[in-house]
């Protein structure tokens, strides 16, 4: 039996299932990283061609200065700022599934659903009318379908391990000291960056008739 709490949102809004080309080009693409039963540790954000990673959990603030420094902004504050920008600038907020929307409600009590787009639902059109026995569901399956060139990375399960190991240094020293933990943190950040870039690539691919779906 799963220990996950029941979803706050029982169904997706119609607006979460579609996006125009103009909206896709200007959208705010987001991806959380963190432990399953805790508030997100960091967020990757891609707006236009600008990508940024922000630490959201103060437990990880000591890692902010290591290699390509990051800002620390409390999660609730940052999500509130992103939602405000989304509304003021007419930008949709895109994530690969309902996960980010749920996390925003669970940990920050902020409802982003009216601005939200579920990229996995949008991407389903890429496999319509094909002869595939199994339709793609995961981000990596859609990457393969659309030809996104991902570098080797940590993978989801090892991401949690990287966070846990980094936290050991941060709790003991207030910074990342051990080489292996620094390496793990760097790999985690690279995984997050590629996830966000892949998501935008997949969404943009839905407007490209030359994408092979066979």
N, C-alpha and C positions, 0 to 999 in steps of 0.2 A: 504493500500500500504506500502511495506517495505521501510524503510529509509536506508537500507544497500546499500553500493556502489556496482556497478556491479563487478563481479569477474574479477580479472586480468587474470586468466588462464581459457580459455574457455573449455578446455578438459584436461584430464589426459594423461601424457606420458605412453606409454606401460610399461616402467620400473617401474612406480609407482604402477602397479597392481600385481606385483609378487615379491617374495623374496625367496631365497634359505634358507635351514636350517642353513648353516654356516653363512650366512648374518644375519639371524634373531637372532642368538646367540650373535653376535658381534655388533648389531645395536645400534644406539643412539635413545632412545625413549624419546619423548618430549611432553609436554602439557602446554599450556599457561593458566594463570588465569588473569582476568581483566574485565574492563567495556567494553560493546559492542562497544561504539563509541570512545574509547581511546586506546592508545598503551598498550600492555600487562603490567601488574603490576609485575608478577613473572613467572618464568618458572621452571617446574619440569623436571629433566634430569636423565635418567637411562642408564648407560653404564656398561656392564657386570653386576656385582652385586653391583655396587656403585650408590647410589641415592643421588642427590643433588638438592636443591631448591635455586634459585638465584633471588634476587630482581632486576628488570629491570628498574623500574620507580623511579626516585629520590624522588617522593612524598611519597613513602613507605619506604625510606631508614631508617627512625627512628625505624621501626619495626625489623630491621635486627638483633638487639642484644637480642631480647626477645626470650628466651627458644629455645635452639638449634639454635645458631646464623647462619645467612645466609650471604653470600657475596652480595655486591651490584656491579653490572656491567651494564653499560648502554646497553640497548637492542641491538642496532646496533653492538656494539663491541662484545657482547657475541655471537650473531648469526653468525657474521663473523668468530669468533674463532671456533665455532662448525662446521661450513661448512668447514673451512680449515682442521680441524682435521678429519672430515668425509672423505675428499678427500685423505689426506696424509696416513691415516690408513686403507683406504678401508672399511669404515663403512657406512651403509645406515642410513638415518634419517627417523624415523618412527613416524607418528602421526595417530590418529584415523580417521581423515577425511582430507579434503583439507584445513581445517581452518587454521592450523599453517603455511602452505605454503603461503596462502593468506595474513595472518598477517605479515609475513616476508617481502613480497613485499609492502604491504600497508604502513607499519610504518617504515621499515628500508631500503627499496629499494634493498633488497637482494633476489636473485632468488635461491632457494634451490631445485628446481624441479628435477634436474638431479640426485640428491642423495636421493630423497624423495620416501617414500613408504606410500601409503594410506592403513592403517590397516583394515579399514572397507571393502574395495574392496577385499583385501586378504582373509578376514574372510568369505566372501560369500560362499566359497566352503564348509564351515561347514554345511550348510543347503541344499546343493544340493542333490537331490534325496530323500528328506524326504517327509513325508506326512503332514507337517505343513501347515496350511492354510495361516498363515501370517509369512513371513520370518523375522528374526531378523534384526533390523537396528541400534538400539542404543547400546551404550557401555554396558549398564546394561543388555540388552536382550542377548547380546553375552556372558556376564559374566554368566548368568543363563544357557545358552546353554553349556558352557564349564566347569561349576562347580567352578568358581572363588568365593571364600568366602570373600565377602566384609563386612566390619564392617559398622554399621550404620553411616551415615555421613550427611553433610549439604544439599546436593543436589544443582543443578545448580543455581536455583533462590536465595536460601539463601546464596550462595557464594558471589553473588553481594552485598547482604545486609551486609555480614561480612566485605567485602572490604570497603564499604561506612562508616560503623561504625568505623572501624579501622582508616580511614582517618580523622575522626573527632578528635580523640585523637592526631594523628600525627600533624595535623594542629594547634591544640591548645597547645600541650605540647612538641611536637617533639619526643614523645615516646608513647608506649601503657601503659595506667595507669588503666583504668577502667576494673574491673574483667570480665564483660560481653564481652567487646571488645577484651580482651586478649583471652578469651575462643573462641570467634568467629574466631579469627585469627588462633588459633591452629586447629580448626575444618576445616577451609579452607585449611590449609596445609596438613592435613590428607586426605581430599578429593582428593587433587591433587596427593598425593603420591599413593593412591589406584587406581586412574585413570591410572597412568603410569604403575603401576605393573599389573593391569588388562589387559592393552593393550598388554604388552609383553606376558602375559599368553595366551591371545586369539590367537596371532600370532603363538606362539609355539604349540598351540593346533591343528593348521592346519596340523602339521606334525605327529600327534598322532592318529593312526587309531582306538584307543580304546575310543575316545571321543564319547559320545552318542549324536546323533542328531535326535532322535525320540521324 
